[in-house]
């Protein structure tokens, strides 16, 4: 009987660790993955080196998972008062902050071991990546622009991908980096619209609160900037029609997202947020086909 209890307890513990890294909600992994793949394909002008691709695929998963944990450690006392987050393992005391921090440290260390198989420039850039991931969770208390910093954090894989592939960071890498920052502000503002009422009560800041009633208009403007910047990327990289078709399809997805958020209904805002996975995929397909 005791053995069954121990097995059940261990099973629950493992389940909580998996929930902690959002394995049940992989959208965050994809939103980090797509710009990383954009950068790898642009840097390599086609299919990247297999070893580099594997390093970045695992790196995306490990660092996204570690980022979720650090975020939950920082937000533990806030998450208890937000409907969407109150049942997270730390907020509901199913795991301790120490257990979570040890797990995050193991994930980051594993990611660093992978980076060591690349070159010196990429290794140096990885320290910036860890710093960004560690700072971001605490910004929601101090600034209405954490979405911009999330864009910096999620987008740092772009210069790293170029560094690993061509041992330098050309201008187009920074342009793609800016694209990702703008895109992150779009989808994370939509995401923040879901929690706006709860965030106002507990003092959490976001662009959704900053933009207030102008949120939909500003999101539309930033969406337009994303598309313009992607066209500039295409011009600089001399990409073909398949890429520009993907940008057109992406623009239709942005229009659909704007339609979904028109009444600011939480369920539809979540659908608009999730739709950004398709946007990232569509742009990647355009790049992939371009280099066939």
N, C-alpha and C positions, 0 to 999 in steps of 0.2 A: 504493500500500500504506500509506504514511504517512497519507494523507488518511482512509483507512478506520479506522486506529487512532485518529486524532484525533476522528473522528465517534463511534466507539464509546466513547471516553473521555468525551466531552461528554454522550453519552447516559447513561452510568453516573452522571456527576456530577448531571445533572438528576434521575435516578431517586432518588439519595440525598437530594437536597433535598426531594423529594416524600415520601419515607419519613420524613425528619426532621420534617415538619409533620403526620405521621400521615394523609396523604391516603388511604393504604391502609387506615386504621382510623378511619373518620369518627365513631365513637360519641361521642367527646369533643365534637365540633362539635354534635351533636344534644343532648347533655346541657346544653350552654350555650345552645343555640337555644331549647329549649322554654320555660324560665322567662322568657327575653327576650320571646318571643311572648305568654306569659301577661300580662306587664306591659304590653306595647303594646296588647293588646286591652282590658284592664281600664282603662288610662289613657284610651284613646280611646272607651271604651264601644262598641266595635265595630271595624270595619276602620280601621286607623290611616292617617294621611296617607302617600301613596305614597312621597314623598321620605324621610320618617323611617323607613319600613319598609325601604327600600333601604339606607339608611345603617346600620341595625342588622343587617341580614342580612349585608352585607359585613363589618361590624365584628366580628360573631361569628366569622366565618371567619378574619379577619386576626389578631385577638387570641388566639384559640384556637391558631392556628398559631404565633404568636410565643411563647405560653406554653409550648408543647411544646418549642420550641428552647431557651428559657431553662432549662427543667427538665432537658433533656439536657446542657446545658453544666454545670449545677450537679452533676448526678449522673454525669458521665462516668466518674469513677474507681470509682464504686459499681456502675454498670450492667454493668461487665465481669464481675462476680461473681454476677450474677443471671441465671438461665436464660432468663427471659422477655425480658430487655433487652440481653443481651450482644452481639447482632448489630445494635444500633442504629448509625447512621452515625458518631456521635461515639465511642461505646464501642469500635467496631471500627476506628477511625482511617480511615474512608473519607472523612470531612470533618474539617477542623480546627475548633477552637473559635472562631478568628477568623472563618473563613468563616461559621460558624453565627451568630455575634453580629452580623455585618454584615447577614445575611439577616433576622434578627429585628428589627434596627433599621429596616430598610426597610419591613417589615410594620407595625411600630408607627407609623412616620411616615405611612404611607398611611392607617392607621386614624385618625390625628389629623387629617389633611386632611379626611376625611369628617366628623368631629365638628365641624369648623369651620363646616360648613354648617348646624348647628343653632343653639342659643342659648348665651348666656354661662354659665348654670348648668350645662348639659350639658358644656361645655368644661372648666369647673372640676372637675367630677366625673371627667372623663377622666384627670386627673392622678393622682387616687386609684386609678383602675383600673390604670394603668401601675405605680404603686408596689406595689400588691397583687400584681400578676403578677410583679414582680421579686423580691419578698420570699419568696413562697410556696416556691419550689424549695429554699430553704436551711433551712426549718423542720424538715424530717425528721431533721436531725442534732441538734436541740435540744429538741424537744417531742414528746410522744406524741399531740398533737392537731393535726397538719397538716391533717386532713380538715375541721376546723372552719374553718381559714383558707382552704382551697380553696373552701369554701362561701361565704365572704366574697368571694373573688375571682370565682368564677363568678356569684355573685348580684349583683355590683355593676352589672350591666347593668340590673337592675330599677329602682333609683332613677334611673339615667340615662334609661331609657325614659320614666318619668313626667316627668322634667325636660324632655326633648325634646318631649313631647306637650302637657303642661299648664303647663310653666314653674314647677313646684313639686313637692315630694315629700310627698304626703299620708300620713296614718297607714297607709292600706291598703297603700301601697308598702312600708313597713317591715315590715308583717305578712307580705307575700309574700316579702320578703327573708329573714325568719326561716324561712318554709316552705322556701325553697331551701337555706338552711344546713343544716337538719335533713335534708332529702332527700339532700344531698350527703354528709353523714356516713353515711347509710345505704348508698348505693351505693359510696362510696369505701372504706368499711370492708370491704364485701364484696370489693372489688377487692384491698385490702391483704391479705385472708386468703389470696389466691393466693400472695403473695410472703413470707408470714410467716416461714417457715423460713430463706429466704435473707436476709431483713432482719435476723433475730436474729443471724446469723453476722457480718454486716458492720456492725452497729450503727445501722441505719436504724430510726427510731421511727414508730409508727402507732397508730391507735385499735384496730386488729386485735390488736396486741401488748398494748396497755393493757387492753383488755377481757378478754383471755385466754379462759378457758373460758366466761365469761359473754357472749361475743360475740353468739351467736345471740339470747339473751334481750334484751340491750340493743338490738340492731338492731330486734327486734320492738317494743320500747317506743318507740323513736324513730319507727318507721313509724307507730305509732298517733298520735303527736304530730303528724306530718305531716298525717295525715288530719283530725285535730281542727282544726288550724290552717287547712286548706283549707276546712273547713265554716264557720269563723269568717269567712274571706275572702268566702265566698258570702253570708253573712248581711249583712256590712257593705256589699257591693256590690249587694245585693238581686237576686241571680242566681236564675234559674228552675230548673225540674226537670231540664232537660238537663244542667246543671252538676253537680247532686247525683248524677245517674246516673253521670256520668264519675268522680266520687269513689268511688262504689260499685265500679265496674269497677276503678279504681285499687287499691282495698283487696284485691280478688281477685288482682290482680297481685302485691301485696305478700305475700299468703299463699303464692302460688306460689314467690316468691323465697325465702321462709323454708323452704319444703319443699326447694328445691334445695340450700340451704346446710346442711341438717341434719347431714350427715356431713363437712362441710368439704372435700369433694373439689374440687381446683383446677378441673377442667373444669366441674363443676356450678356452682361459685362464679362462674366466668366467664360462664356462661349466665345466672345470676341478675343479675350486673352488667349485662350487655347488655339484659336484660329491662326495665331502667329507661328505655330509650328509648321503649318502648311506654307506660310510665306517664306520661312527659312528654307524649307525643302524645295520649293519652286525655284528660288534663286540658285540653289545648289545644282538642281537639274539643268538649268540653263548653262552654268559653268561646265558641268560634266559633259554635256552634249557638245559644247563649243570646242572642247579639246579632244574629241573622238577622232 
